[in-house]
Amino acid sequence: MDRPEKSQELELEIKTLAFGGRGVARVDGFVFFVEGAVPGDRVRAVVTKAKPSYAEARTLEVLRPSSARIAPACRHFGICGGCSWQTLDYTVQLEHKQSQVDDCLSRIGGLSGYETDAPLGATSLWRYRNKVEFTFAPGKGGVELGFHLPGQWRQVVDIEDCLLHSELTNHIRNRVRELARESGLGAYGQDSGGGYWRHLVLREAGTGEVMVNLVTGAGEFPRPAEFAATLTAEFPQIASLVWSVNDTRASVATGFPFRVLAGRDHIREEICGLQLRVSPSSFLQTNTAMAARLYQKALDYAAPRGGELVFDLYSGIGSIALLFARHTAAVLGVEIVAEATRQAVMNAEINSLDNARFVTGKVRRVLKELPVPRRPDLVILDPPRAGASRKEIQRIVELSPPRIVYVSCNASTMAANAAQLAADGYRLLRVGAVDMFPHTPHIEVVALLERFPE
Ligand SMILES: C[S@@+](CC[C@H](N)C(=O)[O-])C[C@H]1O[C@@H](n2cnc3c(N)ncnc32)[C@H](O)[C@@H]1O
């Protein structure tokens, strides 16, 4: 076919899903990435971007639905841009997630010969998120509160009921919007730089405790005692109500100093029997029930015997390190954010674990400078989406641990890191996917590597 033009409409047969979640169609070898389409669909689509070797398109009409297509559950579907796979049967979602993991490991990592465990499906398909971040925007009623439209940082979809988080936190969000409207202060406008209300971040722990984090522009909070009393009387589950100011133009909700308006500066979470303090800036896996499964899988893969020295790299508030501290002789956590390390130390105390130590710093630097009494028996790494840098992997190789457990939220960067480890004497033994994010293309992966020959 000739190269398609932007705005051209055409009929496409969707064959598979691309990394990132869009449907893939091929016409005479030319590839289309189609939003809103699932494998098996025949759709009428409009080209939104045309490049020499591929085009992007958006579904206008499903001409023949795939047998795996189901009705969307969410009233905001198609507008909000989240949960893009909710029109795909969950079993098929899991199959695609697994094949994307396999594909990354073989295509990016050039890896084979490892054992693959069946993917662990999520225990709840909806209302599984423990943290959601909303943006205020000027609009009808003066203030709207919801999610950014995909790719449009100025526009917000007003949300009534998001099925990713609980009914309770949906009620809290809707009440906060009413209170913001009643305050008479407008929402912050990304264009004007004026207005007051900016973000609302809600967290709900498995213990039932809720944290409400309001982010505003510069200026005093309007009648804070009254606001806090109203909200906490209506929602006694709120154990922490905090306020922070973002007086920059950047549309970010976290990382600012905060003031407690009611309750504590943290909420209490419980994962795998560990008590964890979670503060506004803490990183925590966003699906509490599946985080427990993920950590248990990491522990199963590591199969500690009890006497090991373990390094937990990218340790956050210490969740994995503390779980391993219960089963091994000693654990050292390494984390770049000082506040997270401080919380990890507190979490060790709360759980009466005196064999876990935490160091603040970049993995690369800490591993270079730390006087290590002996070689770790096991290294666990759980880096951010970008994966570990080549230098960081090099440092791990220099430590020469007999076993490595890699926890990842991005199979493509994990595959690249695993390839480097394989080139430096490690063998990938076992891989298991854990689904923390139903109806999205994301998947968490645990991998076990062993130094070869052992
Ligand atoms: C995916 S989180 C994992 C946290 C923890 N393992 C957990 O499950 O809660 C990644 C963590 O790595 C930290 N981080 C990012 N880059 C780092 C680096 N170069 N060195 C050390 N820590 C880093 C982040 O602050 C974050 O806490």
The ligand as an SDF file (V2000), in Angstrom:
LIG
                    3D

 27 29  0  0  0  0  0  0  0  0999 V2000
   10.3470    0.4120   42.1100 C   0  0  0  0  0  0  0  0  0  0  0  0
   10.8100    1.2400   43.5880 S   0  0  0  0  0  0  0  0  0  0  0  0
   11.1110   -0.1550   44.6400 C   0  0  0  0  0  0  0  0  0  0  0  0
   10.9160    0.0940   46.0890 C   0  0  0  0  0  0  0  0  0  0  0  0
   10.8000   -1.1320   46.9880 C   0  0  0  0  0  0  0  0  0  0  0  0
   11.6310   -2.2240   46.5750 N   0  0  0  0  0  0  0  0  0  0  0  0
    9.3650   -1.5590   47.1250 C   0  0  0  0  0  0  0  0  0  0  0  0
    8.9860   -2.6270   46.6470 O   0  0  0  0  0  0  0  0  0  0  0  0
    8.5620   -0.8160   47.7340 O   0  0  0  0  0  0  0  0  0  0  0  0
   12.3790    1.8370   43.1480 C   0  0  0  0  0  0  0  0  0  0  0  0
   13.0940    2.6210   44.2350 C   0  0  0  0  0  0  0  0  0  0  0  0
   14.4100    2.9050   43.7470 O   0  0  0  0  0  0  0  0  0  0  0  0
   14.8160    4.1950   44.1960 C   0  0  0  0  0  0  0  0  0  0  0  0
   15.9100    4.6090   43.2870 N   0  0  0  0  0  0  0  0  0  0  0  0
   15.8290    5.1240   42.0400 C   0  0  0  0  0  0  0  0  0  0  0  0
   17.0540    5.2560   41.4970 N   0  0  0  0  0  0  0  0  0  0  0  0
   17.9590    4.8270   42.4120 C   0  0  0  0  0  0  0  0  0  0  0  0
   19.3840    4.6880   42.4360 C   0  0  0  0  0  0  0  0  0  0  0  0
   20.1160    5.0550   41.3860 N   0  0  0  0  0  0  0  0  0  0  0  0
   19.9460    4.1970   43.5390 N   0  0  0  0  0  0  0  0  0  0  0  0
   19.2040    3.8380   44.6170 C   0  0  0  0  0  0  0  0  0  0  0  0
   17.8450    3.9260   44.6520 N   0  0  0  0  0  0  0  0  0  0  0  0
   17.2250    4.4020   43.5680 C   0  0  0  0  0  0  0  0  0  0  0  0
   13.5320    4.9950   44.1440 C   0  0  0  0  0  0  0  0  0  0  0  0
   13.5880    6.1200   44.9970 O   0  0  0  0  0  0  0  0  0  0  0  0
   12.4860    3.9470   44.6040 C   0  0  0  0  0  0  0  0  0  0  0  0
   12.3180    3.9960   46.0110 O   0  0  0  0  0  0  0  0  0  0  0  0
  1  2  1  0
  2  3  1  0
  2 10  1  0
  3  4  1  0
  4  5  1  0
  5  6  1  0
  5  7  1  0
  7  8  2  0
  7  9  1  0
 10 11  1  0
 11 12  1  0
 11 26  1  0
 12 13  1  0
 13 14  1  0
 13 24  1  0
 14 15  1  0
 14 23  1  0
 15 16  2  0
 16 17  1  0
 17 18  1  0
 17 23  2  0
 18 19  1  0
 18 20  2  0
 20 21  1  0
 21 22  2  0
 22 23  1  0
 24 25  1  0
 24 26  1  0
 26 27  1  0
M  CHG  2   2   1   9  -1
M  END
$$$$
